[in-house]
Amino acid sequence: MARAGLELFIQAYHDLEYLGQVGSGEEAIEFCNQAEPDVIVMDMKLPGIDGIATTARIRRAHPDVQVVALSSFNEQELVDRAFQAGVNRYVLKTSPAHDLLDAIRKAHISNAPQA
């Protein structure tokens, strides 16, 4: 249900393009290989390979893909590990919706070609 809500949220903004969703770290890696997204919203707790390990694998294979972590956990150790793995932004699930929207947009802008 949470992923369906996130899909509707993203589709409500015309400057964002929703490409799809997956249910595990392994699926996220395969999806990234096929869809080549600019930005991924990554849950840190996933079945199979967790979000941190998934992020590290994706960033090694696709260094231009920006990763926005979406998490229920605010422990500093987890946040630090997420950034070490290559997360570009970290947003708590309890944050206002505009925080996630801002993180996605900033991640996309930081990856845009510079003139």
C-alpha angles and dihedrals in degrees: 000000000000092000091050089052092049090050092054091046094053094043089056090071116073094203090063126070117209111214102177148281138256136197106222144031092253091053090048091056092049092045091052091050091054105033099035095209123194093220132020124198102214127193109217094217109059133156112257110004108023123235095261095054090041091052092050092051093047094047092050092051096036110025092176094059110102118216124209110194116218112193146161090212126085100177109139093227092057092046091049092048090049092054091045088054091054107269110156098196133015120208127179118228088232092059121106113272092247089063090062092044091051091048092052092048094046091048090051093047092049088057096046117112111263120228 
